[in-house]
Amino acid sequence: MSSVVQGKVALITGSAGGIGFAFAQELLRNGAKAVELVDVNADLLQKAKEQIAKEFGPDKVDFTKADVTDKNQLEAAFKKAIQVFNQLDIVINNAGILDDVNYEKEIQINCVSYLNSANTYSILRRKNSYSNHV
Ligand SMILES: NC(=O)c1ccc[n+]([C@@H]2O[C@H](COP(=O)([O-])OP(=O)(O)OC[C@H]3O[C@@H](n4cnc5c(N)ncnc54)[C@H](O)[C@@H]3O)[C@@H](O)[C@H]2O)c1
């Protein structure tokens, strides 16, 4: 039976490790076409990409180093995914921190970046027809 993510391409923020990386693996296990890993940690990102390529194949993964609080970097990550895979169907806004002392940064990453991401994706989708959105 075909799964809802079959053939879809997903961009996942904060996916160099933890839950974001697990999302990437789970999507691919369930038939996703490919994943774009996005994270601010370049070293972990490279390792994550290598692990996904080893487990699922090199054509299943691409990555972009980006800080989700930077609108330009976020937009570049979306554009890269579309350029590499010719489609982008799923966005998982997973990047987040827990830092109540530095709460302004926490709000920026955990809340404002989600809205920027949704807005960026929405604008790109309206301009292009690359998505079988789920
Ligand atoms: N682990 C839990 O029990 C739990 C519980 C509730 C919510 N969450 C949320 O789930 C998400 C993932 O949690 P996790 O446990 O895997 O966290 P994690 O710290 O293991 O992973 C978060 C990832 O986000 C990346 N990241 C942080 N700031 C970033 C930025 N500005 N731009 C791009 N990437 C950035 C980090 O480099 C890291 O790879 C987070 O949003 C977290 O708040 C986790």
The ligand as an SDF file (V2000), in Angstrom:
LIG
                    3D

 44 48  0  0  0  0  0  0  0  0999 V2000
   13.6040   16.2940   22.7640 N   0  0  0  0  0  0  0  0  0  0  0  0
   12.4760   16.5690   23.4000 C   0  0  0  0  0  0  0  0  0  0  0  0
   12.0860   15.9340   24.3920 O   0  0  0  0  0  0  0  0  0  0  0  0
   11.5810   17.6760   22.8820 C   0  0  0  0  0  0  0  0  0  0  0  0
   10.3880   17.9570   23.5510 C   0  0  0  0  0  0  0  0  0  0  0  0
    9.5390   18.9600   23.0740 C   0  0  0  0  0  0  0  0  0  0  0  0
    9.8960   19.6870   21.9440 C   0  0  0  0  0  0  0  0  0  0  0  0
   11.0660   19.4110   21.3300 N   0  0  0  0  0  0  0  0  0  0  0  0
   11.3880   20.2050   20.1510 C   0  0  0  0  0  0  0  0  0  0  0  0
   11.6730   19.3300   19.0480 O   0  0  0  0  0  0  0  0  0  0  0  0
   12.6770   19.9150   18.2380 C   0  0  0  0  0  0  0  0  0  0  0  0
   13.8610   18.9490   18.1060 C   0  0  0  0  0  0  0  0  0  0  0  0
   14.3140   18.5920   19.3860 O   0  0  0  0  0  0  0  0  0  0  0  0
   15.6410   17.7340   19.6000 P   0  0  0  0  0  0  0  0  0  0  0  0
   15.5320   17.1300   20.9300 O   0  0  0  0  0  0  0  0  0  0  0  0
   15.8740   16.8710   18.4130 O   0  0  0  0  0  0  0  0  0  0  0  0
   16.6890   18.9290   19.6740 O   0  0  0  0  0  0  0  0  0  0  0  0
   18.2550   18.9010   19.2980 P   0  0  0  0  0  0  0  0  0  0  0  0
   18.8690   19.9990   20.1020 O   0  0  0  0  0  0  0  0  0  0  0  0
   18.8100   17.5270   19.3950 O   0  0  0  0  0  0  0  0  0  0  0  0
   18.2430   19.2980   17.7560 O   0  0  0  0  0  0  0  0  0  0  0  0
   17.8910   20.5860   17.3430 C   0  0  0  0  0  0  0  0  0  0  0  0
   18.6360   20.8730   16.0650 C   0  0  0  0  0  0  0  0  0  0  0  0
   18.2790   22.2070   15.6780 O   0  0  0  0  0  0  0  0  0  0  0  0
   19.4640   22.8460   15.2380 C   0  0  0  0  0  0  0  0  0  0  0  0
   19.3210   24.2750   15.3830 N   0  0  0  0  0  0  0  0  0  0  0  0
   19.3240   24.9980   16.5290 C   0  0  0  0  0  0  0  0  0  0  0  0
   19.2200   26.2870   16.2440 N   0  0  0  0  0  0  0  0  0  0  0  0
   19.1660   26.4030   14.9090 C   0  0  0  0  0  0  0  0  0  0  0  0
   19.0840   27.5010   14.0260 C   0  0  0  0  0  0  0  0  0  0  0  0
   19.0380   28.7620   14.4660 N   0  0  0  0  0  0  0  0  0  0  0  0
   19.0450   27.2680   12.6950 N   0  0  0  0  0  0  0  0  0  0  0  0
   19.1100   25.9890   12.2190 C   0  0  0  0  0  0  0  0  0  0  0  0
   19.2040   24.9110   13.0120 N   0  0  0  0  0  0  0  0  0  0  0  0
   19.2380   25.1190   14.3450 C   0  0  0  0  0  0  0  0  0  0  0  0
   20.5870   22.2830   16.0990 C   0  0  0  0  0  0  0  0  0  0  0  0
   21.8610   22.4660   15.4990 O   0  0  0  0  0  0  0  0  0  0  0  0
   20.1690   20.8380   16.2230 C   0  0  0  0  0  0  0  0  0  0  0  0
   20.7390   20.0280   15.2050 O   0  0  0  0  0  0  0  0  0  0  0  0
   13.0910   21.2290   18.8950 C   0  0  0  0  0  0  0  0  0  0  0  0
   12.3550   22.2750   18.2960 O   0  0  0  0  0  0  0  0  0  0  0  0
   12.6560   21.0250   20.3410 C   0  0  0  0  0  0  0  0  0  0  0  0
   12.3790   22.2590   20.9760 O   0  0  0  0  0  0  0  0  0  0  0  0
   11.9050   18.4350   21.7720 C   0  0  0  0  0  0  0  0  0  0  0  0
  1  2  1  0
  2  3  2  0
  2  4  1  0
  4  5  1  0
  4 44  2  0
  5  6  2  0
  6  7  1  0
  7  8  2  0
  8  9  1  0
  8 44  1  0
  9 10  1  0
  9 42  1  0
 10 11  1  0
 11 12  1  0
 11 40  1  0
 12 13  1  0
 13 14  1  0
 14 15  2  0
 14 16  1  0
 14 17  1  0
 17 18  1  0
 18 19  2  0
 18 20  1  0
 18 21  1  0
 21 22  1  0
 22 23  1  0
 23 24  1  0
 23 38  1  0
 24 25  1  0
 25 26  1  0
 25 36  1  0
 26 27  1  0
 26 35  1  0
 27 28  2  0
 28 29  1  0
 29 30  1  0
 29 35  2  0
 30 31  1  0
 30 32  2  0
 32 33  1  0
 33 34  2  0
 34 35  1  0
 36 37  1  0
 36 38  1  0
 38 39  1  0
 40 41  1  0
 40 42  1  0
 42 43  1  0
M  CHG  2   8   1  16  -1
M  END
$$$$
